[in-house]
């Protein structure tokens, strides 16, 4: 039986996550969304949600509820992207936290933007629409991107009241940037001059869609081919291929129903897990970990590791057969009592645990434990300081190694 060190456990988790997810963009949803109302119109995208996002949206906060005259939507028209938004909807809310109500749904005809002088103009003056937040939404799956959105109030129909206002959107993806990309930035990233789209990378499916999960699982299987257990990998990839064909058929029929999307996505995630767990680096059968509550008291450089700030609850656990179909959770100290020292005869079941370490032979485990009896922070005593304990890998031989404030 082999255990991983605590650091190794963390590395395994991070490696698995990295293999089946994509890197998060270094931009917030608000930063990317700002490009949709910054006054820059170039025919490309001012904002871009995650590719093939489910029910994506973008919105602008007008600061206060006003009666609207019209909304003008300048579409992204490079790379034949304009048809994506042919079913766009406009929703409004009076303020943050208020319920949205739909005031417009487009008819399915493609609209264009600044270069074609063909933006979508939605007249609202006769509809008595009042809004503090204007949201644009595309139902179903869409790589949602627009060039610019302008909102005009009935009180001053010549002034774009959305210009420079705070904005937000559902998600970010590989094409998300703080504001609208300048021509030089665009050319540096994608090649070509202003307005060129010849070198734009193909869309990457959103991590949160069935297509995204299937595509990443396929890539992972490709990287492991020739290294992983061939029997396990071949079986999982064959099931993945059948799932891919089922999704392709559903996509060809139009918008994939939510229940079908969710069912395929769940199955694909399980297959991605099986593929990841066939990695030959995962050649151990037990994981050691602790459960602990977030510390109380102030947070600074190390305050959360003081025993006086520890909160009771948790334990020392082993997950047996972690990569198999039925992992088993073992409370390592469930029947253990301290064999020496101040806590002799007691169970460690009402304090806080920290920093488990395994000996190189896998036979001994060291960890820190505090009784969590402090009543205020920045005080030290044996009852609320962390002390080092040692226990055998089977839970026997629990002894205290250090004590004192």
GUTI-640444 format. One record per residue (C-alpha): residue number from 0; residue in one letter; x, y, z. Coordinates in Angstrom, 1 decimal, always signed. Each point is the difference from the previous one (the first is absolute). Example, Ala and Ser with C-alpha at 12.3 -4.5 7.8 and 13.67 -1.06 7.14 Angstrom:
[0 A [+12.3 -4.5 +7.8]]
[1 S [+1.4 +3.4 -0.7]]
! end
This chain:
[0 X [+0.0 +0.0 +0.0]]
[1 X [+1.4 +3.4 -1.0]]
[2 X [-0.9 +3.4 +1.2]]
[3 X [+0.7 +3.4 -1.6]]
[4 X [+1.4 +2.9 +1.9]]
[5 X [-2.3 +2.9 +0.6]]
[6 X [+1.8 +2.1 -2.6]]
[7 X [-0.2 -2.9 -2.5]]
[8 X [-3.7 -0.3 +0.6]]
[9 X [-0.5 +3.6 -0.9]]
[10 X [+2.1 -0.4 -3.1]]
[11 X [-2.1 -3.0 -1.1]]
[12 X [-3.2 +2.0 +0.4]]
[13 X [+1.5 +2.9 -1.9]]
[14 X [+1.3 -2.2 -2.8]]
[15 X [-3.4 -1.7 -0.4]]
[16 X [-1.8 +3.3 +0.0]]
[17 X [+2.5 +1.4 -2.5]]
[18 X [-0.5 -3.0 -2.3]]
[19 X [-3.7 +0.3 -0.2]]
[20 X [-0.5 +3.8 +0.1]]
[21 X [+1.2 +3.0 -1.8]]
[22 X [+2.0 +2.9 +1.3]]
[23 X [-2.1 +2.8 +1.3]]
[24 X [+0.4 +3.3 -1.9]]
[25 X [+1.8 +2.8 +2.0]]
[26 X [-2.9 +2.3 -0.4]]
[27 X [-3.2 +0.5 +1.9]]
[28 X [-3.5 -0.1 -1.5]]
[29 X [-0.4 +3.7 +0.8]]
[30 X [+3.2 +0.9 -1.7]]
[31 X [-0.9 -1.8 -3.2]]
[32 X [-3.5 +1.3 +0.0]]
[33 X [+1.2 +3.6 +0.2]]
[34 X [+1.0 -0.4 -3.7]]
[35 X [-3.7 -0.2 -0.9]]
[36 X [-0.6 +3.6 +1.0]]
[37 X [+3.3 +1.8 -0.4]]
[38 X [-0.9 +1.9 -3.1]]
[39 X [+2.4 -1.9 -2.3]]
[40 X [-1.6 -1.6 -3.1]]
[41 X [+2.2 -2.0 -2.4]]
[42 X [-2.1 -2.9 -1.2]]
[43 X [+1.7 -2.5 +2.3]]
[44 X [-0.9 -0.8 +3.5]]
[45 X [-0.1 +2.4 +3.0]]
[46 X [-0.8 -2.9 +2.4]]
[47 X [+0.0 -3.7 -0.4]]
[48 X [-1.5 -2.6 +2.4]]
[49 X [+1.3 -3.5 +0.2]]
[50 X [-0.3 -1.7 -3.3]]
[51 X [-3.2 -2.0 -0.4]]
[52 X [-1.2 +1.2 +3.3]]
[53 X [-3.5 -1.1 +1.1]]
[54 X [-2.5 +2.8 +0.1]]
[55 X [+2.6 +2.8 +0.0]]
[56 X [-0.7 +3.6 +0.9]]
[57 X [+1.5 +3.5 +0.2]]
[58 X [-1.3 +2.9 +1.9]]
[59 X [+0.6 +3.7 +0.8]]
[60 X [-0.9 +1.8 +3.1]]
[61 X [-1.5 +3.5 -0.8]]
[62 X [+0.3 +1.2 +3.6]]
[63 X [-3.7 +0.7 +0.5]]
[64 X [-3.3 -1.0 -1.6]]
[65 X [-0.9 +2.1 -3.0]]
[66 X [-2.6 -0.2 -2.8]]
[67 X [+1.7 -1.3 -3.1]]
[68 X [-0.3 +1.3 -3.5]]
[69 X [+2.0 -2.7 -1.9]]
[70 X [+2.9 -2.5 +0.2]]
[71 X [+2.5 -0.3 -2.9]]
[72 X [+2.0 -3.2 -0.3]]
[73 X [+3.1 -0.1 -2.2]]
[74 X [+0.7 -3.6 -0.9]]
[75 X [+3.3 -1.7 -0.4]]
[76 X [+0.3 -0.6 -3.7]]
[77 X [+3.5 -1.5 -0.6]]
[78 X [+0.4 -3.7 -0.6]]
[79 X [-3.7 -0.4 -1.0]]
[80 X [-1.0 +0.4 +3.7]]
[81 X [-3.0 +2.2 -0.5]]
[82 X [-2.6 -2.8 -0.3]]
[83 X [+0.8 -1.2 +3.5]]
[84 X [-2.2 +2.7 +1.6]]
[85 X [-3.0 -0.2 -2.3]]
[86 X [-2.2 -0.9 +3.0]]
[87 X [+1.3 +2.6 +2.4]]
[88 X [-2.3 +1.2 +2.8]]
[89 X [-0.1 +3.2 +2.0]]
[90 X [-0.9 -0.2 +3.7]]
[91 X [-0.2 +2.8 +2.5]]
[92 X [+0.0 +0.3 +3.8]]
[93 X [-0.5 +3.1 +2.1]]
[94 X [+3.1 -0.5 +2.1]]
[95 X [+2.5 -2.7 +1.1]]
[96 X [-1.8 -2.9 +1.6]]
[97 X [-3.3 +0.8 -1.6]]
[98 X [-1.8 -2.5 -2.3]]
[99 X [+0.8 +0.3 -3.7]]
[100 X [-2.9 +0.3 -2.5]]
[101 X [+0.3 -0.6 -3.7]]
[102 X [-0.9 +2.9 -2.3]]
[103 X [+1.3 -1.1 -3.4]]
[104 X [+0.9 -3.2 -1.9]]
[105 X [+1.6 +0.2 -3.4]]
[106 X [-1.7 -1.8 -2.9]]
[107 X [+2.8 -2.3 -1.1]]
[108 X [+1.3 +2.3 -2.8]]
[109 X [+3.7 +0.8 +0.0]]
[110 X [+0.9 +3.6 +0.9]]
[111 X [+3.3 +1.7 -0.5]]
[112 X [+2.1 +2.7 +1.4]]
[113 X [+2.1 +3.1 -0.6]]
[114 X [+1.7 -1.0 -3.2]]
[115 X [-3.2 -0.9 -1.7]]
[116 X [-1.9 +2.9 +1.6]]
[117 X [-2.5 -2.7 +1.1]]
[118 X [-0.3 -0.1 +3.7]]
[119 X [-3.1 -1.3 +1.7]]
[120 X [-2.1 +2.9 +1.2]]
[121 X [-2.7 -0.9 +2.5]]
[122 X [-2.5 +2.8 +0.5]]
[123 X [-1.5 +0.1 +3.4]]
[124 X [-1.5 +3.5 +0.3]]
[125 X [-3.5 -1.2 -0.5]]
[126 X [+0.3 -3.0 +2.4]]
[127 X [+0.4 +2.0 +3.2]]
[128 X [+3.1 -2.0 +0.9]]
[129 X [+1.9 +1.2 +3.1]]
[130 X [+3.3 -1.6 +1.0]]
[131 X [+3.0 +0.5 +2.2]]
[132 X [+1.8 -3.1 -1.5]]
[133 X [-0.2 -1.1 -3.6]]
[134 X [+0.9 -3.6 -0.7]]
[135 X [+0.5 -1.7 -3.4]]
[136 X [-0.5 -3.7 +0.0]]
[137 X [+0.3 -2.8 -2.6]]
[138 X [-2.0 -3.1 +0.8]]
[139 X [+1.7 -3.4 -0.4]]
[140 X [+3.6 -0.5 -0.8]]
[141 X [+2.0 +2.9 -1.5]]
[142 X [+3.5 +1.5 -0.2]]
[143 X [-1.5 +3.3 +0.9]]
[144 X [+1.9 +3.1 -1.1]]
[145 X [-1.0 +3.4 -1.2]]
[146 X [+1.8 +3.1 -1.1]]
[147 X [-1.8 +2.7 +1.9]]
[148 X [-3.4 +0.7 +1.8]]
[149 X [-1.5 +3.4 +0.2]]
[150 X [-3.0 +1.0 +2.2]]
[151 X [-2.0 +3.2 -0.4]]
[152 X [-2.4 +1.5 +2.5]]
[153 X [-3.3 +1.6 -0.9]]
[154 X [+1.0 +3.2 +1.8]]
[155 X [+3.0 +0.5 -2.3]]
[156 X [-0.2 -2.3 -3.0]]
[157 X [+3.3 +1.4 -1.4]]
[158 X [+2.2 -1.1 +2.9]]
[159 X [+1.3 -3.5 +0.4]]
[160 X [-0.5 -0.6 +3.7]]
[161 X [+1.8 -3.4 +0.0]]
[162 X [+3.3 +1.5 -1.1]]
[163 X [+2.6 -0.8 +2.7]]
[164 X [-2.5 -1.4 +2.5]]
[165 X [+0.8 -3.1 +2.0]]
[166 X [-0.7 -3.2 -1.9]]
[167 X [+0.1 -3.8 +0.7]]
[168 X [-0.5 -3.3 -1.8]]
[169 X [-0.6 -3.7 +0.8]]
[170 X [+3.5 -1.3 -0.6]]
[171 X [+3.4 +0.6 -1.6]]
[172 X [+2.0 -2.2 -2.4]]
[173 X [+3.1 +0.0 -2.2]]
[174 X [-1.1 +3.1 -1.9]]
[175 X [-0.7 +2.1 +3.1]]
[176 X [+2.1 +3.1 +0.5]]
[177 X [-0.3 +3.2 +2.1]]
[178 X [-2.0 +2.2 -2.3]]
[179 X [+0.1 +0.1 -3.8]]
[180 X [+3.3 -1.2 -1.5]]
[181 X [+1.9 +2.8 -1.8]]
[182 X [+0.9 -0.8 -3.6]]
[183 X [+3.7 -0.5 +0.8]]
[184 X [-0.9 -2.4 +2.8]]
[185 X [-2.4 -1.9 -2.2]]
[186 X [+2.6 -0.3 -2.8]]
[187 X [+2.7 -1.1 +2.5]]
[188 X [-2.3 -2.8 +1.4]]
[189 X [-1.8 -1.2 -3.1]]
[190 X [+2.0 +1.3 -3.0]]
[191 X [-1.1 +2.2 -2.8]]
[192 X [-0.8 +3.7 +0.0]]
[193 X [-3.0 +1.9 +1.3]]
[194 X [-3.1 -2.0 -0.5]]
[195 X [+1.8 -3.1 -1.2]]
[196 X [-1.3 -3.2 +1.3]]
[197 X [+2.1 -2.5 -2.1]]
[198 X [+2.1 -1.1 +2.9]]
[199 X [-2.7 -0.1 +2.7]]
[200 X [+0.1 -3.2 +2.0]]
[201 X [-3.0 -2.3 -0.2]]
[202 X [-2.5 +0.2 +2.8]]
[203 X [+0.8 -2.1 +3.0]]
[204 X [-3.1 -1.6 +1.6]]
[205 X [-0.9 +1.3 +3.5]]
[206 X [+1.2 -2.3 +2.8]]
[207 X [-3.6 +0.0 +1.3]]
[208 X [-1.5 -1.7 -3.1]]
[209 X [-0.3 -3.6 -1.1]]
[210 X [+2.0 +0.7 -3.1]]
[211 X [+2.8 +1.7 +2.1]]
[212 X [+0.2 -3.0 +2.4]]
[213 X [+0.1 -2.5 -2.9]]
[214 X [+2.7 +1.9 -1.9]]
[215 X [+2.2 +0.3 +3.1]]
[216 X [-0.4 -3.6 +0.8]]
[217 X [+1.0 -1.0 -3.5]]
[218 X [+3.1 +2.2 +0.2]]
[219 X [+0.9 -1.6 +3.4]]
[220 X [-0.4 -3.5 -1.4]]
[221 X [+2.3 +1.0 -2.9]]
[222 X [+2.7 +1.1 +2.4]]
[223 X [-0.3 -3.2 +2.1]]
[224 X [+0.0 -2.3 -3.0]]
[225 X [+3.0 -2.3 +0.2]]
[226 X [+0.6 +0.8 +3.6]]
[227 X [-3.2 -1.0 +1.9]]
[228 X [-1.6 -3.4 +0.5]]
[229 X [-1.1 -0.8 -3.6]]
[230 X [-3.0 -2.1 +1.0]]
[231 X [-1.4 +2.6 +2.3]]
[232 X [+0.7 +2.9 -2.4]]
[233 X [-1.3 -1.8 -3.1]]
[234 X [-3.3 -0.8 +1.7]]
[235 X [-0.5 +3.5 +1.3]]
[236 X [+0.8 +1.7 -3.4]]
[237 X [-2.4 -2.4 -1.8]]
[238 X [-2.8 +1.1 +2.3]]
[239 X [+1.1 +3.6 -0.5]]
[240 X [-0.2 -0.4 -3.8]]
[241 X [-3.6 -1.3 +0.3]]
[242 X [-0.9 +2.9 +2.2]]
[243 X [+1.6 +2.4 -2.5]]
[244 X [-2.1 -1.4 -2.8]]
[245 X [-3.1 +0.3 +2.0]]
[246 X [+0.7 +3.7 +0.7]]
[247 X [+0.9 +0.7 -3.6]]
[248 X [-3.4 -1.5 -1.1]]
[249 X [-1.8 +2.2 +2.5]]
[250 X [+2.0 +3.1 -1.1]]
[251 X [-0.9 -0.6 -3.6]]
[252 X [-3.7 +0.0 +0.9]]
[253 X [+0.3 +3.6 +1.4]]
[254 X [+0.2 +1.2 +3.6]]
[255 X [+0.8 -2.9 +2.3]]
[256 X [-2.7 -0.3 +2.7]]
[257 X [+1.2 +0.8 +3.5]]
[258 X [-0.7 -3.5 +1.3]]
[259 X [+1.9 -1.6 -2.8]]
[260 X [+2.9 +2.4 +0.4]]
[261 X [+0.2 -0.6 +3.8]]
[262 X [-0.2 -3.8 -0.4]]
[263 X [+2.8 -0.1 -2.6]]
[264 X [+2.1 +2.4 +2.0]]
[265 X [-0.3 -2.1 +3.2]]
[266 X [+0.9 -3.2 -1.9]]
[267 X [+2.9 +1.8 -1.7]]
[268 X [+1.4 +1.2 +3.4]]
[269 X [-0.1 -3.5 +1.3]]
[270 X [+1.9 -1.2 -3.0]]
[271 X [+2.5 +2.8 +0.3]]
[272 X [+0.6 -1.1 +3.6]]
[273 X [+0.6 -3.6 -1.1]]
[274 X [+2.4 +1.2 -2.6]]
[275 X [+1.9 +2.2 +2.4]]
[276 X [+0.2 -2.7 +2.6]]
[277 X [+1.6 -2.4 -2.5]]
[278 X [+3.2 +2.2 +0.2]]
[279 X [+2.9 -2.2 +0.9]]
[280 X [+1.2 +2.6 +2.5]]
[281 X [-2.9 -0.8 +2.2]]
[282 X [+1.5 -3.3 +1.1]]
[283 X [-1.0 +0.1 +3.7]]
[284 X [-3.0 -1.3 +1.8]]
[285 X [-0.5 +2.4 +2.9]]
[286 X [-0.2 +3.8 +0.6]]
[287 X [+0.5 +1.6 +3.4]]
[288 X [-1.7 +3.3 +0.7]]
[289 X [-1.4 +2.1 +2.9]]
[290 X [-3.3 +1.7 +0.4]]
[291 X [+0.0 +3.3 +1.7]]
[292 X [-2.1 +3.1 +0.3]]
[293 X [+1.1 +3.4 -1.2]]
[294 X [+1.8 +1.8 +2.8]]
[295 X [-1.7 +2.8 +2.0]]
[296 X [+1.6 +3.2 +1.1]]
[297 X [+2.0 +2.4 -2.1]]
[298 X [+1.6 -1.0 -3.3]]
[299 X [+3.5 +1.2 -0.7]]
[300 X [+3.2 -1.7 -1.0]]
[301 X [-0.3 -3.0 +2.4]]
[302 X [-2.7 +0.8 +2.5]]
[303 X [-2.3 -2.7 -1.4]]
[304 X [+2.6 -2.6 +1.1]]
[305 X [+0.0 +1.1 +3.7]]
[306 X [-1.7 -2.5 +2.3]]
[307 X [-1.8 +2.9 +1.7]]
[308 X [-1.9 +0.6 -3.3]]
[309 X [-0.7 -3.6 -0.7]]
[310 X [-3.7 -1.2 -0.2]]
[311 X [-0.9 -3.5 +1.3]]
[312 X [-1.1 -2.7 -2.4]]
[313 X [+1.6 -2.2 -2.5]]
[314 X [+2.3 -3.0 +0.1]]
[315 X [+2.7 -2.1 -1.6]]
[316 X [-1.3 -2.2 -2.9]]
[317 X [+1.1 -2.5 -2.6]]
[318 X [-1.7 -0.5 -3.4]]
[319 X [+0.6 -3.6 -1.0]]
[320 X [-0.1 -1.0 -3.7]]
[321 X [-0.4 +3.8 -0.9]]
[322 X [+0.0 -0.6 -3.8]]
[323 X [-2.2 -3.1 +0.0]]
[324 X [-3.8 -0.2 -0.5]]
[325 X [-0.7 -0.1 +3.8]]
[326 X [+2.5 +1.9 +2.1]]
[327 X [-0.2 -0.6 +3.7]]
[328 X [+0.2 +2.7 +2.6]]
[329 X [+1.9 -1.0 +3.3]]
[330 X [+0.0 +2.2 +3.1]]
[331 X [+3.6 -0.9 +1.1]]
[332 X [-0.5 +1.1 +3.6]]
[333 X [-3.5 -1.2 +0.6]]
[334 X [+1.1 -2.6 +2.6]]
[335 X [+3.3 +1.5 +1.0]]
[336 X [+0.8 +1.5 +3.4]]
[337 X [+3.2 +1.9 +1.0]]
[338 X [+2.4 -2.4 +1.7]]
[339 X [+2.2 +2.6 +1.9]]
[340 X [+0.3 +3.5 +1.2]]
[341 X [-2.5 +2.6 +1.1]]
[342 X [-2.8 -1.4 -2.2]]
[343 X [+0.6 -3.7 +0.9]]
[344 X [-3.2 -2.1 -0.3]]
[345 X [-1.8 +2.7 -2.1]]
[346 X [-1.2 -0.1 -3.5]]
[347 X [+0.9 +2.8 -2.4]]
[348 X [-3.6 +0.7 -1.1]]
[349 X [-0.7 +3.5 +1.1]]
[350 X [+2.9 +2.1 -1.3]]
[351 X [+1.6 +1.1 -3.2]]
[352 X [+2.5 -1.8 -2.2]]
[353 X [+2.8 +1.4 -2.1]]
[354 X [+2.9 -1.1 -2.3]]
[355 X [+0.0 -3.8 -0.3]]
[356 X [+3.3 -1.5 -1.1]]
[357 X [+0.8 -3.6 -0.9]]
[358 X [+3.3 -1.8 +0.6]]
[359 X [+2.0 -1.1 -3.0]]
[360 X [-0.8 -3.7 +0.8]]
[361 X [-3.7 +0.8 +0.2]]
[362 X [-0.3 -1.5 +3.5]]
[363 X [-0.3 +3.2 +2.2]]
[364 X [-2.0 +3.2 -0.2]]
[365 X [+0.8 +3.3 +1.7]]
[366 X [-2.6 +2.7 +0.4]]
[367 X [-0.8 +3.1 +2.2]]
[368 X [-3.0 +0.3 +2.3]]
[369 X [-1.5 +2.7 +2.1]]
[370 X [-2.7 -0.4 +2.6]]
[371 X [-1.5 +3.4 -1.1]]
[372 X [-0.8 +1.2 +3.5]]
[373 X [+1.0 +3.7 -0.5]]
[374 X [-2.6 +2.7 +0.8]]
[375 X [+1.9 +2.8 -1.7]]
[376 X [+2.6 +0.4 -2.6]]
[377 X [+3.8 +0.5 +0.4]]
[378 X [+0.2 -2.0 +3.2]]
[379 X [+2.0 -3.2 +0.5]]
[380 X [-0.3 -2.9 +2.4]]
[381 X [+0.3 -3.8 -0.4]]
[382 X [-3.8 -0.3 -0.4]]
[383 X [+0.0 +2.3 -3.1]]
[384 X [+3.3 -0.5 -1.7]]
[385 X [+0.8 -2.5 -2.7]]
[386 X [+2.0 -3.1 +1.1]]
[387 X [+1.6 -2.7 -2.0]]
[388 X [-1.4 -3.6 +0.2]]
[389 X [+1.1 -3.2 -1.6]]
[390 X [-2.1 -3.0 -1.0]]
[391 X [+0.5 -3.2 -1.9]]
[392 X [-1.5 -0.3 -3.5]]
[393 X [-2.7 -2.4 +1.4]]
[394 X [-1.1 +2.5 +2.7]]
[395 X [+1.9 -1.7 +2.9]]
[396 X [+2.7 +1.3 +2.2]]
[397 X [-1.3 +3.6 +0.3]]
[398 X [+2.5 +2.0 +2.1]]
[399 X [+0.6 +3.7 +0.7]]
[400 X [+3.5 +1.3 -0.8]]
[401 X [-0.1 +3.6 +1.0]]
[402 X [-1.9 +2.1 +2.6]]
[403 X [+0.0 +3.5 +1.6]]
[404 X [-1.1 +3.4 -1.1]]
! end
